[in-house]
Structure formats: structure tokens, C-alpha cells
Amino acid sequence: MFLERLDDEANEETIDIRAIRLDADKALTSFFNAIEFCSEEYEELDYVIPAKAMNEVIDHYKAQLKARVTRRNEGKDVSTEDPITGAAI
């Protein structure tokens, strides 16, 4: 049983959540830098609307994550919750 448990644990994929968050943060920063650069370079195009929409989406997800942390701190089991998806928007 011990060897089976070790094999099961070895087969499970470990996910580095911090690395994923850092990569996502870098990608978003680069994306907004590109929007800012393009808005200065190409004045005839309107980049304010997509930037506002992205900020609304990001704020929505931040609020959901903050609410999840609050529920976890109150002792609720958040591991059984459905993952956050784009369908909620």
C-alpha cells in the first residue's frame, strides 16, 4: 500500500501557481504596455475602449478571487468550488 501511494503521488502533476501568476502578470503588463505604445504611435486608432474592457475583466476576476479567499478564511471548503471561468461575465 505504501508503494502504491508513492506511485499515485508521483503520477500527480504538481502545479506551480506562483509561477503561473508571475507569467500572467508579465503578460498583462506587456499587453498594456503594447496598448500604451500603440496608442501613442497610431493616434487615429482608439485604444481606450479595449483597455477599459480588459480592466473590467481583470477587476471582475480579482473580486471573485478576493471573495474566494474570504470564504476560505471563514472556514468554507473552496477546493470544491467550480473554477473561475469566463462564462461568469
PDB file of N, CA, C and O in Angstrom:
ATOM      1  N   MET A   1       0.825  -1.190   0.000  1.00  0.00           N
ATOM      2  CA  MET A   1       0.000   0.000   0.000  1.00  0.00           C
ATOM      3  C   MET A   1       0.869   1.253   0.000  1.00  0.00           C
ATOM      4  O   MET A   1       0.541   2.245  -0.651  1.00  0.00           O
ATOM      5  N   PHE A   2       1.982   1.201   0.736  1.00  0.00           N
ATOM      6  CA  PHE A   2       2.886   2.347   0.781  1.00  0.00           C
ATOM      7  C   PHE A   2       3.451   2.643  -0.602  1.00  0.00           C
ATOM      8  O   PHE A   2       3.497   3.800  -1.021  1.00  0.00           O
ATOM      9  N   LEU A   3       3.885   1.593  -1.320  1.00  0.00           N
ATOM     10  CA  LEU A   3       4.454   1.773  -2.653  1.00  0.00           C
ATOM     11  C   LEU A   3       3.396   2.269  -3.637  1.00  0.00           C
ATOM     12  O   LEU A   3       3.693   3.096  -4.500  1.00  0.00           O
ATOM     13  N   GLU A   4       2.163   1.769  -3.514  1.00  0.00           N
ATOM     14  CA  GLU A   4       1.099   2.249  -4.382  1.00  0.00           C
ATOM     15  C   GLU A   4       0.820   3.725  -4.148  1.00  0.00           C
ATOM     16  O   GLU A   4       0.605   4.483  -5.094  1.00  0.00           O
ATOM     17  N   ARG A   5       0.826   4.128  -2.878  1.00  0.00           N
ATOM     18  CA  ARG A   5       0.580   5.537  -2.554  1.00  0.00           C
ATOM     19  C   ARG A   5       1.677   6.416  -3.135  1.00  0.00           C
ATOM     20  O   ARG A   5       1.403   7.495  -3.661  1.00  0.00           O
ATOM     21  N   LEU A   6       2.931   5.948  -3.038  1.00  0.00           N
ATOM     22  CA  LEU A   6       4.035   6.720  -3.614  1.00  0.00           C
ATOM     23  C   LEU A   6       3.911   6.824  -5.128  1.00  0.00           C
ATOM     24  O   LEU A   6       4.174   7.879  -5.705  1.00  0.00           O
ATOM     25  N   ASP A   7       3.509   5.724  -5.774  1.00  0.00           N
ATOM     26  CA  ASP A   7       3.321   5.767  -7.225  1.00  0.00           C
ATOM     27  C   ASP A   7       2.206   6.732  -7.608  1.00  0.00           C
ATOM     28  O   ASP A   7       2.333   7.475  -8.581  1.00  0.00           O
ATOM     29  N   ASP A   8       1.105   6.724  -6.842  1.00  0.00           N
ATOM     30  CA  ASP A   8      -0.002   7.635  -7.124  1.00  0.00           C
ATOM     31  C   ASP A   8       0.434   9.087  -6.976  1.00  0.00           C
ATOM     32  O   ASP A   8       0.099   9.931  -7.806  1.00  0.00           O
ATOM     33  N   GLU A   9       1.182   9.372  -5.915  1.00  0.00           N
ATOM     34  CA  GLU A   9       1.648  10.744  -5.701  1.00  0.00           C
ATOM     35  C   GLU A   9       2.642  11.158  -6.774  1.00  0.00           C
ATOM     36  O   GLU A   9       2.652  12.316  -7.191  1.00  0.00           O
ATOM     37  N   ALA A  10       3.472  10.237  -7.226  1.00  0.00           N
ATOM     38  CA  ALA A  10       4.460  10.554  -8.266  1.00  0.00           C
ATOM     39  C   ALA A  10       3.785  10.834  -9.605  1.00  0.00           C
ATOM     40  O   ALA A  10       4.303  11.606 -10.412  1.00  0.00           O
ATOM     41  N   ASN A  11       2.639  10.213  -9.841  1.00  0.00           N
ATOM     42  CA  ASN A  11       1.938  10.414 -11.110  1.00  0.00           C
ATOM     43  C   ASN A  11       1.136  11.708 -11.138  1.00  0.00           C
ATOM     44  O   ASN A  11       0.746  12.169 -12.211  1.00  0.00           O
ATOM     45  N   GLU A  12       0.886  12.295  -9.979  1.00  0.00           N
ATOM     46  CA  GLU A  12       0.130  13.540  -9.934  1.00  0.00           C
ATOM     47  C   GLU A  12       1.000  14.694 -10.422  1.00  0.00           C
ATOM     48  O   GLU A  12       2.175  14.805 -10.073  1.00  0.00           O
ATOM     49  N   GLU A  13       0.403  15.528 -11.220  1.00  0.00           N
ATOM     50  CA  GLU A  13       1.117  16.689 -11.745  1.00  0.00           C
ATOM     51  C   GLU A  13       1.126  17.793 -10.688  1.00  0.00           C
ATOM     52  O   GLU A  13       0.082  18.157 -10.146  1.00  0.00           O
ATOM     53  N   THR A  14       2.303  18.313 -10.408  1.00  0.00           N
ATOM     54  CA  THR A  14       2.398  19.426  -9.471  1.00  0.00           C
ATOM     55  C   THR A  14       2.349  20.725 -10.265  1.00  0.00           C
ATOM     56  O   THR A  14       3.008  20.870 -11.295  1.00  0.00           O
ATOM     57  N   ILE A  15       1.563  21.655  -9.771  1.00  0.00           N
ATOM     58  CA  ILE A  15       1.354  22.923 -10.465  1.00  0.00           C
ATOM     59  C   ILE A  15       1.944  24.037  -9.616  1.00  0.00           C
ATOM     60  O   ILE A  15       1.619  24.175  -8.436  1.00  0.00           O
ATOM     61  N   ASP A  16       2.807  24.823 -10.225  1.00  0.00           N
ATOM     62  CA  ASP A  16       3.410  25.959  -9.526  1.00  0.00           C
ATOM     63  C   ASP A  16       2.539  27.188  -9.776  1.00  0.00           C
ATOM     64  O   ASP A  16       2.699  27.886 -10.778  1.00  0.00           O
ATOM     65  N   ILE A  17       1.619  27.440  -8.854  1.00  0.00           N
ATOM     66  CA  ILE A  17       0.657  28.522  -9.018  1.00  0.00           C
ATOM     67  C   ILE A  17       1.352  29.882  -9.038  1.00  0.00           C
ATOM     68  O   ILE A  17       0.964  30.769  -9.798  1.00  0.00           O
ATOM     69  N   ARG A  18       2.363  30.042  -8.216  1.00  0.00           N
ATOM     70  CA  ARG A  18       3.077  31.329  -8.176  1.00  0.00           C
ATOM     71  C   ARG A  18       3.736  31.638  -9.520  1.00  0.00           C
ATOM     72  O   ARG A  18       3.709  32.781  -9.976  1.00  0.00           O
ATOM     73  N   ALA A  19       4.322  30.633 -10.149  1.00  0.00           N
ATOM     74  CA  ALA A  19       4.957  30.844 -11.456  1.00  0.00           C
ATOM     75  C   ALA A  19       3.915  31.222 -12.502  1.00  0.00           C
ATOM     76  O   ALA A  19       4.165  32.075 -13.354  1.00  0.00           O
ATOM     77  N   ILE A  20       2.752  30.587 -12.436  1.00  0.00           N
ATOM     78  CA  ILE A  20       1.686  30.903 -13.386  1.00  0.00           C
ATOM     79  C   ILE A  20       1.222  32.339 -13.181  1.00  0.00           C
ATOM     80  O   ILE A  20       1.014  33.071 -14.149  1.00  0.00           O
ATOM     81  N   ARG A  21       1.058  32.744 -11.916  1.00  0.00           N
ATOM     82  CA  ARG A  21       0.631  34.116 -11.635  1.00  0.00           C
ATOM     83  C   ARG A  21       1.671  35.127 -12.100  1.00  0.00           C
ATOM     84  O   ARG A  21       1.320  36.169 -12.654  1.00  0.00           O
ATOM     85  N   LEU A  22       2.957  34.825 -11.876  1.00  0.00           N
ATOM     86  CA  LEU A  22       4.014  35.733 -12.329  1.00  0.00           C
ATOM     87  C   LEU A  22       4.022  35.851 -13.851  1.00  0.00           C
ATOM     88  O   LEU A  22       4.174  36.949 -14.388  1.00  0.00           O
ATOM     89  N   ASP A  23       3.858  34.720 -14.550  1.00  0.00           N
ATOM     90  CA  ASP A  23       3.826  34.748 -16.012  1.00  0.00           C
ATOM     91  C   ASP A  23       2.614  35.531 -16.520  1.00  0.00           C
ATOM     92  O   ASP A  23       2.722  36.309 -17.468  1.00  0.00           O
ATOM     93  N   ALA A  24       1.459  35.320 -15.880  1.00  0.00           N
ATOM     94  CA  ALA A  24       0.253  36.052 -16.287  1.00  0.00           C
ATOM     95  C   ALA A  24       0.424  37.541 -16.035  1.00  0.00           C
ATOM     96  O   ALA A  24       0.002  38.364 -16.848  1.00  0.00           O
ATOM     97  N   ASP A  25       1.041  37.891 -14.909  1.00  0.00           N
ATOM     98  CA  ASP A  25       1.279  39.293 -14.588  1.00  0.00           C
ATOM     99  C   ASP A  25       2.211  39.940 -15.615  1.00  0.00           C
ATOM    100  O   ASP A  25       1.973  41.065 -16.055  1.00  0.00           O
ATOM    101  N   LYS A  26       3.261  39.229 -15.988  1.00  0.00           N
ATOM    102  CA  LYS A  26       4.186  39.745 -17.005  1.00  0.00           C
ATOM    103  C   LYS A  26       3.477  39.917 -18.349  1.00  0.00           C
ATOM    104  O   LYS A  26       3.682  40.914 -19.042  1.00  0.00           O
ATOM    105  N   ALA A  27       2.644  38.943 -18.710  1.00  0.00           N
ATOM    106  CA  ALA A  27       1.928  39.020 -19.988  1.00  0.00           C
ATOM    107  C   ALA A  27       0.955  40.199 -19.996  1.00  0.00           C
ATOM    108  O   ALA A  27       0.861  40.914 -20.994  1.00  0.00           O
ATOM    109  N   LEU A  28       0.228  40.409 -18.888  1.00  0.00           N
ATOM    110  CA  LEU A  28      -0.698  41.541 -18.825  1.00  0.00           C
ATOM    111  C   LEU A  28       0.045  42.868 -18.861  1.00  0.00           C
ATOM    112  O   LEU A  28      -0.395  43.810 -19.520  1.00  0.00           O
ATOM    113  N   THR A  29       1.163  42.946 -18.159  1.00  0.00           N
ATOM    114  CA  THR A  29       1.959  44.177 -18.177  1.00  0.00           C
ATOM    115  C   THR A  29       2.449  44.465 -19.586  1.00  0.00           C
ATOM    116  O   THR A  29       2.379  45.604 -20.049  1.00  0.00           O
ATOM    117  N   SER A  30       2.945  43.441 -20.271  1.00  0.00           N
ATOM    118  CA  SER A  30       3.403  43.625 -21.652  1.00  0.00           C
ATOM    119  C   SER A  30       2.252  44.029 -22.565  1.00  0.00           C
ATOM    120  O   SER A  30       2.420  44.868 -23.450  1.00  0.00           O
ATOM    121  N   PHE A  31       1.077  43.426 -22.347  1.00  0.00           N
ATOM    122  CA  PHE A  31      -0.092  43.745 -23.156  1.00  0.00           C
ATOM    123  C   PHE A  31      -0.490  45.210 -22.990  1.00  0.00           C
ATOM    124  O   PHE A  31      -0.730  45.908 -23.976  1.00  0.00           O
ATOM    125  N   PHE A  32      -0.559  45.674 -21.742  1.00  0.00           N
ATOM    126  CA  PHE A  32      -0.937  47.070 -21.511  1.00  0.00           C
ATOM    127  C   PHE A  32       0.157  48.027 -21.982  1.00  0.00           C
ATOM    128  O   PHE A  32      -0.147  49.133 -22.429  1.00  0.00           O
ATOM    129  N   ASN A  33       1.414  47.624 -21.889  1.00  0.00           N
ATOM    130  CA  ASN A  33       2.492  48.450 -22.440  1.00  0.00           C
ATOM    131  C   ASN A  33       2.360  48.564 -23.960  1.00  0.00           C
ATOM    132  O   ASN A  33       2.600  49.626 -24.535  1.00  0.00           O
ATOM    133  N   ALA A  34       1.978  47.463 -24.601  1.00  0.00           N
ATOM    134  CA  ALA A  34       1.790  47.491 -26.055  1.00  0.00           C
ATOM    135  C   ALA A  34       0.627  48.399 -26.429  1.00  0.00           C
ATOM    136  O   ALA A  34       0.710  49.148 -27.403  1.00  0.00           O
ATOM    137  N   ILE A  35      -0.454  48.338 -25.661  1.00  0.00           N
ATOM    138  CA  ILE A  35      -1.598  49.224 -25.928  1.00  0.00           C
ATOM    139  C   ILE A  35      -1.173  50.678 -25.775  1.00  0.00           C
ATOM    140  O   ILE A  35      -1.515  51.525 -26.601  1.00  0.00           O
ATOM    141  N   GLU A  36      -0.427  50.961 -24.715  1.00  0.00           N
ATOM    142  CA  GLU A  36       0.025  52.340 -24.499  1.00  0.00           C
ATOM    143  C   GLU A  36       0.951  52.803 -25.622  1.00  0.00           C
ATOM    144  O   GLU A  36       0.831  53.930 -26.104  1.00  0.00           O
ATOM    145  N   PHE A  37       1.872  51.935 -26.038  1.00  0.00           N
ATOM    146  CA  PHE A  37       2.790  52.282 -27.121  1.00  0.00           C
ATOM    147  C   PHE A  37       2.022  52.539 -28.414  1.00  0.00           C
ATOM    148  O   PHE A  37       2.256  53.535 -29.099  1.00  0.00           O
ATOM    149  N   CYS A  38       1.092  51.618 -28.744  1.00  0.00           N
ATOM    150  CA  CYS A  38       0.339  51.759 -29.996  1.00  0.00           C
ATOM    151  C   CYS A  38      -0.569  52.977 -29.974  1.00  0.00           C
ATOM    152  O   CYS A  38      -0.780  53.614 -31.006  1.00  0.00           O
ATOM    153  N   SER A  39      -1.109  53.306 -28.800  1.00  0.00           N
ATOM    154  CA  SER A  39      -1.991  54.478 -28.741  1.00  0.00           C
ATOM    155  C   SER A  39      -1.204  55.766 -28.975  1.00  0.00           C
ATOM    156  O   SER A  39      -1.746  56.737 -29.504  1.00  0.00           O
ATOM    157  N   GLU A  40       0.069  55.779 -28.586  1.00  0.00           N
ATOM    158  CA  GLU A  40       0.902  56.956 -28.853  1.00  0.00           C
ATOM    159  C   GLU A  40       1.413  56.965 -30.289  1.00  0.00           C
ATOM    160  O   GLU A  40       1.581  58.026 -30.891  1.00  0.00           O
ATOM    161  N   GLU A  41       1.659  55.766 -30.835  1.00  0.00           N
ATOM    162  CA  GLU A  41       2.215  55.649 -32.180  1.00  0.00           C
ATOM    163  C   GLU A  41       1.152  55.878 -33.262  1.00  0.00           C
ATOM    164  O   GLU A  41       1.408  56.546 -34.263  1.00  0.00           O
ATOM    165  N   TYR A  42      -0.039  55.317 -33.047  1.00  0.00           N
ATOM    166  CA  TYR A  42      -1.107  55.403 -34.045  1.00  0.00           C
ATOM    167  C   TYR A  42      -2.274  56.169 -33.434  1.00  0.00           C
ATOM    168  O   TYR A  42      -3.152  55.575 -32.808  1.00  0.00           O
ATOM    169  N   GLU A  43      -2.282  57.458 -33.612  1.00  0.00           N
ATOM    170  CA  GLU A  43      -3.275  58.318 -32.962  1.00  0.00           C
ATOM    171  C   GLU A  43      -4.678  58.154 -33.551  1.00  0.00           C
ATOM    172  O   GLU A  43      -5.661  58.487 -32.889  1.00  0.00           O
ATOM    173  N   GLU A  44      -4.787  57.645 -34.784  1.00  0.00           N
ATOM    174  CA  GLU A  44      -6.111  57.528 -35.397  1.00  0.00           C
ATOM    175  C   GLU A  44      -6.905  56.350 -34.823  1.00  0.00           C
ATOM    176  O   GLU A  44      -8.124  56.306 -34.987  1.00  0.00           O
ATOM    177  N   LEU A  45      -6.255  55.405 -34.162  1.00  0.00           N
ATOM    178  CA  LEU A  45      -6.954  54.258 -33.571  1.00  0.00           C
ATOM    179  C   LEU A  45      -7.274  54.532 -32.109  1.00  0.00           C
ATOM    180  O   LEU A  45      -6.504  55.192 -31.411  1.00  0.00           O
ATOM    181  N   ASP A  46      -8.420  54.019 -31.646  1.00  0.00           N
ATOM    182  CA  ASP A  46      -8.865  54.240 -30.271  1.00  0.00           C
ATOM    183  C   ASP A  46      -8.537  53.002 -29.436  1.00  0.00           C
ATOM    184  O   ASP A  46      -9.156  51.952 -29.610  1.00  0.00           O
ATOM    185  N   TYR A  47      -7.580  53.124 -28.542  1.00  0.00           N
ATOM    186  CA  TYR A  47      -7.185  52.007 -27.688  1.00  0.00           C
ATOM    187  C   TYR A  47      -7.773  52.114 -26.289  1.00  0.00           C
ATOM    188  O   TYR A  47      -7.528  51.243 -25.454  1.00  0.00           O
ATOM    189  N   VAL A  48      -8.535  53.153 -26.018  1.00  0.00           N
ATOM    190  CA  VAL A  48      -9.105  53.335 -24.685  1.00  0.00           C
ATOM    191  C   VAL A  48     -10.185  52.294 -24.412  1.00  0.00           C
ATOM    192  O   VAL A  48     -10.264  51.757 -23.308  1.00  0.00           O
ATOM    193  N   ILE A  49     -11.013  52.009 -25.404  1.00  0.00           N
ATOM    194  CA  ILE A  49     -12.121  51.072 -25.215  1.00  0.00           C
ATOM    195  C   ILE A  49     -11.618  49.665 -24.890  1.00  0.00           C
ATOM    196  O   ILE A  49     -12.107  49.078 -23.925  1.00  0.00           O
ATOM    197  N   PRO A  50     -10.658  49.079 -25.647  1.00  0.00           N
ATOM    198  CA  PRO A  50     -10.172  47.746 -25.265  1.00  0.00           C
ATOM    199  C   PRO A  50      -9.467  47.741 -23.913  1.00  0.00           C
ATOM    200  O   PRO A  50      -9.569  46.766 -23.168  1.00  0.00           O
ATOM    201  N   ALA A  51      -8.762  48.806 -23.591  1.00  0.00           N
ATOM    202  CA  ALA A  51      -8.087  48.869 -22.294  1.00  0.00           C
ATOM    203  C   ALA A  51      -9.110  48.899 -21.155  1.00  0.00           C
ATOM    204  O   ALA A  51      -8.913  48.256 -20.124  1.00  0.00           O
ATOM    205  N   LYS A  52     -10.201  49.646 -21.343  1.00  0.00           N
ATOM    206  CA  LYS A  52     -11.257  49.694 -20.323  1.00  0.00           C
ATOM    207  C   LYS A  52     -11.898  48.323 -20.153  1.00  0.00           C
ATOM    208  O   LYS A  52     -12.149  47.881 -19.032  1.00  0.00           O
ATOM    209  N   ALA A  53     -12.160  47.651 -21.275  1.00  0.00           N
ATOM    210  CA  ALA A  53     -12.782  46.328 -21.213  1.00  0.00           C
ATOM    211  C   ALA A  53     -11.875  45.332 -20.485  1.00  0.00           C
ATOM    212  O   ALA A  53     -12.347  44.536 -19.673  1.00  0.00           O
ATOM    213  N   MET A  54     -10.588  45.380 -20.775  1.00  0.00           N
ATOM    214  CA  MET A  54      -9.646  44.481 -20.095  1.00  0.00           C
ATOM    215  C   MET A  54      -9.596  44.778 -18.601  1.00  0.00           C
ATOM    216  O   MET A  54      -9.557  43.855 -17.787  1.00  0.00           O
ATOM    217  N   ASN A  55      -9.597  46.046 -18.238  1.00  0.00           N
ATOM    218  CA  ASN A  55      -9.589  46.403 -16.817  1.00  0.00           C
ATOM    219  C   ASN A  55     -10.845  45.917 -16.105  1.00  0.00           C
ATOM    220  O   ASN A  55     -10.776  45.489 -14.953  1.00  0.00           O
ATOM    221  N   GLU A  56     -12.000  45.979 -16.784  1.00  0.00           N
ATOM    222  CA  GLU A  56     -13.241  45.478 -16.185  1.00  0.00           C
ATOM    223  C   GLU A  56     -13.162  43.972 -15.955  1.00  0.00           C
ATOM    224  O   GLU A  56     -13.580  43.481 -14.907  1.00  0.00           O
ATOM    225  N   VAL A  57     -12.631  43.241 -16.926  1.00  0.00           N
ATOM    226  CA  VAL A  57     -12.495  41.787 -16.787  1.00  0.00           C
ATOM    227  C   VAL A  57     -11.541  41.455 -15.640  1.00  0.00           C
ATOM    228  O   VAL A  57     -11.821  40.577 -14.824  1.00  0.00           O
ATOM    229  N   ILE A  58     -10.424  42.155 -15.586  1.00  0.00           N
ATOM    230  CA  ILE A  58      -9.443  41.908 -14.527  1.00  0.00           C
ATOM    231  C   ILE A  58     -10.033  42.230 -13.163  1.00  0.00           C
ATOM    232  O   ILE A  58      -9.836  41.475 -12.211  1.00  0.00           O
ATOM    233  N   ASP A  59     -10.752  43.341 -13.054  1.00  0.00           N
ATOM    234  CA  ASP A  59     -11.394  43.694 -11.783  1.00  0.00           C
ATOM    235  C   ASP A  59     -12.417  42.648 -11.361  1.00  0.00           C
ATOM    236  O   ASP A  59     -12.535  42.329 -10.178  1.00  0.00           O
ATOM    237  N   HIS A  60     -13.154  42.117 -12.332  1.00  0.00           N
ATOM    238  CA  HIS A  60     -14.139  41.074 -12.042  1.00  0.00           C
ATOM    239  C   HIS A  60     -13.461  39.843 -11.439  1.00  0.00           C
ATOM    240  O   HIS A  60     -13.917  39.313 -10.426  1.00  0.00           O
ATOM    241  N   TYR A  61     -12.365  39.388 -12.070  1.00  0.00           N
ATOM    242  CA  TYR A  61     -11.671  38.208 -11.571  1.00  0.00           C
ATOM    243  C   TYR A  61     -11.012  38.464 -10.222  1.00  0.00           C
ATOM    244  O   TYR A  61     -10.995  37.580  -9.364  1.00  0.00           O
ATOM    245  N   LYS A  62     -10.472  39.657 -10.026  1.00  0.00           N
ATOM    246  CA  LYS A  62      -9.888  39.986  -8.730  1.00  0.00           C
ATOM    247  C   LYS A  62     -10.940  39.948  -7.631  1.00  0.00           C
ATOM    248  O   LYS A  62     -10.668  39.473  -6.528  1.00  0.00           O
ATOM    249  N   ALA A  63     -12.136  40.442  -7.922  1.00  0.00           N
ATOM    250  CA  ALA A  63     -13.221  40.420  -6.933  1.00  0.00           C
ATOM    251  C   ALA A  63     -13.627  38.987  -6.615  1.00  0.00           C
ATOM    252  O   ALA A  63     -13.873  38.656  -5.456  1.00  0.00           O
ATOM    253  N   GLN A  64     -13.699  38.131  -7.637  1.00  0.00           N
ATOM    254  CA  GLN A  64     -14.042  36.731  -7.399  1.00  0.00           C
ATOM    255  C   GLN A  64     -12.981  36.032  -6.557  1.00  0.00           C
ATOM    256  O   GLN A  64     -13.305  35.265  -5.651  1.00  0.00           O
ATOM    257  N   LEU A  65     -11.716  36.300  -6.858  1.00  0.00           N
ATOM    258  CA  LEU A  65     -10.636  35.676  -6.085  1.00  0.00           C
ATOM    259  C   LEU A  65     -10.624  36.176  -4.647  1.00  0.00           C
ATOM    260  O   LEU A  65     -10.381  35.400  -3.723  1.00  0.00           O
ATOM    261  N   LYS A  66     -10.885  37.470  -4.450  1.00  0.00           N
ATOM    262  CA  LYS A  66     -10.923  38.024  -3.096  1.00  0.00           C
ATOM    263  C   LYS A  66     -12.075  37.411  -2.301  1.00  0.00           C
ATOM    264  O   LYS A  66     -11.921  37.103  -1.119  1.00  0.00           O
ATOM    265  N   ALA A  67     -13.227  37.235  -2.947  1.00  0.00           N
ATOM    266  CA  ALA A  67     -14.369  36.619  -2.273  1.00  0.00           C
ATOM    267  C   ALA A  67     -14.053  35.170  -1.916  1.00  0.00           C
ATOM    268  O   ALA A  67     -14.476  34.681  -0.868  1.00  0.00           O
ATOM    269  N   ARG A  68     -13.326  34.495  -2.768  1.00  0.00           N
ATOM    270  CA  ARG A  68     -12.948  33.102  -2.504  1.00  0.00           C
ATOM    271  C   ARG A  68     -12.014  33.023  -1.300  1.00  0.00           C
ATOM    272  O   ARG A  68     -12.147  32.126  -0.467  1.00  0.00           O
ATOM    273  N   VAL A  69     -11.069  33.961  -1.207  1.00  0.00           N
ATOM    274  CA  VAL A  69     -10.164  33.989  -0.056  1.00  0.00           C
ATOM    275  C   VAL A  69     -10.949  34.252   1.223  1.00  0.00           C
ATOM    276  O   VAL A  69     -10.681  33.646   2.260  1.00  0.00           O
ATOM    277  N   THR A  70     -11.920  35.158   1.145  1.00  0.00           N
ATOM    278  CA  THR A  70     -12.751  35.454   2.313  1.00  0.00           C
ATOM    279  C   THR A  70     -13.517  34.217   2.757  1.00  0.00           C
ATOM    280  O   THR A  70     -13.589  33.924   3.950  1.00  0.00           O
ATOM    281  N   ARG A  71     -14.093  33.486   1.795  1.00  0.00           N
ATOM    282  CA  ARG A  71     -14.821  32.265   2.148  1.00  0.00           C
ATOM    283  C   ARG A  71     -13.891  31.230   2.770  1.00  0.00           C
ATOM    284  O   ARG A  71     -14.268  30.545   3.721  1.00  0.00           O
ATOM    285  N   ARG A  72     -12.660  31.113   2.229  1.00  0.00           N
ATOM    286  CA  ARG A  72     -11.702  30.157   2.776  1.00  0.00           C
ATOM    287  C   ARG A  72     -11.316  30.546   4.201  1.00  0.00           C
ATOM    288  O   ARG A  72     -11.189  29.681   5.067  1.00  0.00           O
ATOM    289  N   ASN A  73     -11.127  31.850   4.449  1.00  0.00           N
ATOM    290  CA  ASN A  73     -10.769  32.315   5.795  1.00  0.00           C
ATOM    291  C   ASN A  73     -11.903  32.098   6.786  1.00  0.00           C
ATOM    292  O   ASN A  73     -11.660  31.990   7.988  1.00  0.00           O
ATOM    293  N   GLU A  74     -13.136  32.033   6.298  1.00  0.00           N
ATOM    294  CA  GLU A  74     -14.281  31.781   7.167  1.00  0.00           C
ATOM    295  C   GLU A  74     -14.485  30.297   7.433  1.00  0.00           C
ATOM    296  O   GLU A  74     -15.428  29.909   8.122  1.00  0.00           O
ATOM    297  N   GLY A  75     -13.600  29.466   6.885  1.00  0.00           N
ATOM    298  CA  GLY A  75     -13.659  28.031   7.153  1.00  0.00           C
ATOM    299  C   GLY A  75     -14.400  27.216   6.125  1.00  0.00           C
ATOM    300  O   GLY A  75     -14.608  26.021   6.333  1.00  0.00           O
ATOM    301  N   LYS A  76     -14.806  27.811   5.032  1.00  0.00           N
ATOM    302  CA  LYS A  76     -15.521  27.068   3.997  1.00  0.00           C
ATOM    303  C   LYS A  76     -14.525  26.352   3.099  1.00  0.00           C
ATOM    304  O   LYS A  76     -13.400  26.813   2.908  1.00  0.00           O
ATOM    305  N   ASP A  77     -14.950  25.218   2.550  1.00  0.00           N
ATOM    306  CA  ASP A  77     -14.084  24.421   1.674  1.00  0.00           C
ATOM    307  C   ASP A  77     -14.201  24.950   0.244  1.00  0.00           C
ATOM    308  O   ASP A  77     -15.151  24.625  -0.469  1.00  0.00           O
ATOM    309  N   VAL A  78     -13.239  25.759  -0.167  1.00  0.00           N
ATOM    310  CA  VAL A  78     -13.290  26.352  -1.513  1.00  0.00           C
ATOM    311  C   VAL A  78     -12.693  25.422  -2.562  1.00  0.00           C
ATOM    312  O   VAL A  78     -12.794  25.702  -3.756  1.00  0.00           O
ATOM    313  N   SER A  79     -12.072  24.320  -2.140  1.00  0.00           N
ATOM    314  CA  SER A  79     -11.497  23.392  -3.120  1.00  0.00           C
ATOM    315  C   SER A  79     -12.591  22.662  -3.886  1.00  0.00           C
ATOM    316  O   SER A  79     -12.324  22.089  -4.942  1.00  0.00           O
ATOM    317  N   THR A  80     -13.811  22.675  -3.374  1.00  0.00           N
ATOM    318  CA  THR A  80     -14.912  22.004  -4.075  1.00  0.00           C
ATOM    319  C   THR A  80     -15.657  22.958  -4.995  1.00  0.00           C
ATOM    320  O   THR A  80     -16.583  22.538  -5.690  1.00  0.00           O
ATOM    321  N   GLU A  81     -15.280  24.227  -5.019  1.00  0.00           N
ATOM    322  CA  GLU A  81     -15.943  25.192  -5.882  1.00  0.00           C
ATOM    323  C   GLU A  81     -15.521  25.018  -7.326  1.00  0.00           C
ATOM    324  O   GLU A  81     -14.425  24.541  -7.621  1.00  0.00           O
ATOM    325  N   ASP A  82     -16.413  25.416  -8.217  1.00  0.00           N
ATOM    326  CA  ASP A  82     -16.069  25.379  -9.638  1.00  0.00           C
ATOM    327  C   ASP A  82     -14.985  26.407  -9.907  1.00  0.00           C
ATOM    328  O   ASP A  82     -14.978  27.468  -9.282  1.00  0.00           O
ATOM    329  N   PRO A  83     -14.062  26.116 -10.827  1.00  0.00           N
ATOM    330  CA  PRO A  83     -13.025  27.106 -11.149  1.00  0.00           C
ATOM    331  C   PRO A  83     -13.632  28.346 -11.785  1.00  0.00           C
ATOM    332  O   PRO A  83     -14.714  28.293 -12.370  1.00  0.00           O
ATOM    333  N   ILE A  84     -12.923  29.460 -11.665  1.00  0.00           N
ATOM    334  CA  ILE A  84     -13.381  30.710 -12.251  1.00  0.00           C
ATOM    335  C   ILE A  84     -13.196  30.620 -13.759  1.00  0.00           C
ATOM    336  O   ILE A  84     -12.101  30.335 -14.244  1.00  0.00           O
ATOM    337  N   THR A  85     -14.283  30.865 -14.503  1.00  0.00           N
ATOM    338  CA  THR A  85     -14.213  30.808 -15.958  1.00  0.00           C
ATOM    339  C   THR A  85     -14.773  32.091 -16.539  1.00  0.00           C
ATOM    340  O   THR A  85     -15.360  32.905 -15.827  1.00  0.00           O
ATOM    341  N   GLY A  86     -14.588  32.262 -17.815  1.00  0.00           N
ATOM    342  CA  GLY A  86     -15.074  33.457 -18.487  1.00  0.00           C
ATOM    343  C   GLY A  86     -16.574  33.463 -18.686  1.00  0.00           C
ATOM    344  O   GLY A  86     -17.137  34.484 -19.081  1.00  0.00           O
ATOM    345  N   ALA A  87     -17.241  32.339 -18.418  1.00  0.00           N
ATOM    346  CA  ALA A  87     -18.693  32.260 -18.628  1.00  0.00           C
ATOM    347  C   ALA A  87     -19.450  33.120 -17.631  1.00  0.00           C
ATOM    348  O   ALA A  87     -20.614  33.450 -17.860  1.00  0.00           O
ATOM    349  N   ALA A  88     -18.806  33.490 -16.522  1.00  0.00           N
ATOM    350  CA  ALA A  88     -19.488  34.252 -15.477  1.00  0.00           C
ATOM    351  C   ALA A  88     -19.666  35.718 -15.865  1.00  0.00           C
ATOM    352  O   ALA A  88     -20.445  36.432 -15.234  1.00  0.00           O
ATOM    353  N   ILE A  89     -18.964  36.169 -16.881  1.00  0.00           N
ATOM    354  CA  ILE A  89     -19.007  37.594 -17.242  1.00  0.00           C
ATOM    355  C   ILE A  89     -20.167  37.885 -18.140  1.00  0.00           C
ATOM    356  O   ILE A  89     -20.362  39.031 -18.545  1.00  0.00           O
TER     357      ILE A  89
END
